[in-house]
């Protein structure tokens, strides 16, 4: 019988979790996907924890490793959740079946597995990234590991992957493992390759010889694949096998739950796991309170490795040194992920979903990144948090001003309170992307979009109650205003004025104490990239300038090239680098800022337009607009020539977008090369123009200031709108667009 360290590892159960034995059994029943073969486990909280997609297995995994793993998973990957299916057979039979399965799984792979030498120059960068962005929370440090710490081991990785395959997996884990237990950490392609180089630094070369697929073994492997019920746990584009009928759970000490299973799949559970599963299966009726559901999800996805909630979870003491920050003077809140206690009452429903589904962060100084497990996997968590928490914060009246005079008074009072003549909040907090004089605290202007008004009011009165140890001073100790000279020192009136003032968004006049000098950034020897808020590119704007005076702006929130101009680069609101607001230093040609790529239901469907924010309506009525259309921004990387490649996605299609200056037919312009990688054939639509144009020739279109050329797709010439239909095959496609600036 294998030793107890062969037991499957569920990282959240190794953390300081709050579940009793019965609830632990429910987590194990879901995480080990027992329902794939058995009835009787009750209604699941989380979506099914499927195994990885087996498509292209032969190209991704070393054939020798694959055969060893299929023969006895835990012998090469201790802690894996994959059960042993061949333990009752002789060693020779296990090997023969594993070889046949490997041939079957490899039969749909067009490419062979390849192993290449790692780039030695990337290993140190990969080491730093692995130990700083949050990988250690589930995998533990790989160097100087504290004694006694256990987690998902990575010792098997060098034998399993090549650099290319591991890099692709780290870049987008949810593509191969849609169930999401390995999250997307928001890595760029360069960062993914660096971490892969670090993890594979001890790999042995040369690689195994390519597996020459044998047709006879493929058929034999297919039979084993169906007989063993592999399809019950794995997604695959391989020929479908019929799932086995569910097996009734009658004897809770036999089968998988035996301490020495023979005919059943062997998970090699340890004694505590076996007792927990038995406790759940004897009485699968669950406590359906919202807080119970929250605790279950946070444990299943190991959120509690980084976040504390109601006394459970939090960073393990041995790992504290791996959580860093660029703003150490802000205290522990600047490096340790925030507490989730009352988070459902703290964050607005829209922002809560942005954080959970999109990994949205307002703490750029924190080195640890918010993982993305996929919206489908955490779909129930936002509502559970809201139900569990919202009633625990006392309701506060936050009425808006009744008339124009009251609005004017509230605006001025809020501005004065935040400024250096009032409570000096801007001394520690950014405002509209402008840095404070001291720290880089969370941008105040996001408060009304991020926070619930009840929580905001309660937090200002007693910040230490909600965030013990926070460096923020008490400005209303025991509910009494420190500053008595504004609004007669009435606490509720002051807090309401601050809330109203911040709700004005970017139209709010800057408080005293925030410097707003403007300067023009120049482009000298090579391309220059600048990020910040912008009227032409939104609050996640990216400006790129080239030495020949050609420039463009990209709206990263919606994924659109939003402006092109020739002349000076950008004018910014202060003298340094950072997230300061920018504007083009010359008159731009403005392009539509709506989402650029969409999966339209029908070719004639209207283009979905972004919600408009104005001074009269400063709060975005649909903050999830880009996400609802499948868009997600994945960052950008700079090539050797310092030209950025923007990375984003539309649904399952991954997009890389690179723009460089070129000489047009009559005048200079920009050439935009868009590479689209589709996991399966599908149709995508791209919106190139949203104004009146004239057809100049085949695939050429002219506006008063721009000549546009498109080299691929089917161009749909609508009234004042130019849309390109892209019928994408599986794999890589390219769309090139030329923008020639007319004299």
Buried (B, 14 or more C-beta within 10 A) or exposed (E): EBEEEBBBBBBBBBBEBBBEEBBBBBBBBBBBBBBBBBEBBBEBBBBBBBBBBBBBBBBBBBBBBBBBBBBBBBEBBBBBBBBBBBBEBEEEEBBBBBBBBBBBBBBBBEEBBEBEEBBEEBBEBBBBBBBBBBBBBBBBBBEEBEEEEEBBBBEBBBBBBBBBBBBBBBBBBBBBBBBBBBBBBBBBBBBBBBBBBBBBBEBEEEBBEEBEBBEEBBEBBBBBBBEBBBBBBBBBEBEEBEBBEEBEBEEBEEBBBBEEBEEBBBBBBBEBBBBBBBBBBEEBEBEEEBBBBBBBBBBBBBBBBBBBBBEBBBBBEBBEEBBBBEBEEBBBBBBBBBBBBBBBBBBBBBBBBBBBBBBBBBBBBBBBBBBBBBBEBBBBBBBBBBBBBBEEBEEBEBEEBEEEEBBEBBBBBBBBBBBBBBBBBBBBBBBBBBBBEBBBBBBBBBBBBBBBBBBBBBBBBBBEEBBEEBBBEEBBEEEEBBBEEBBEBEBBBBBBBBBBBBBBBBEBEBBEBBEEEEEEBEBEEEBBBBBBBBBBBBBBBBBBBBEEBBBBBBBBBBBBBBBBBBEBBBBBBBEEEBBBBBBBBBEBBBBBBBBBBBBBEEEEEEBBEBEEBEEEEBBBEEBBBBBEBBBBBBBBBEEEEEBBBBBBBBBBBBBBBBBBBBEBEEEBBBBBBBBBBBBEEBBBBBBBBBBEBEEEEEBBBBBEBBBBBBEBBEBBEEEEBBBBBBEBEEEEBEBEBBBBBBE
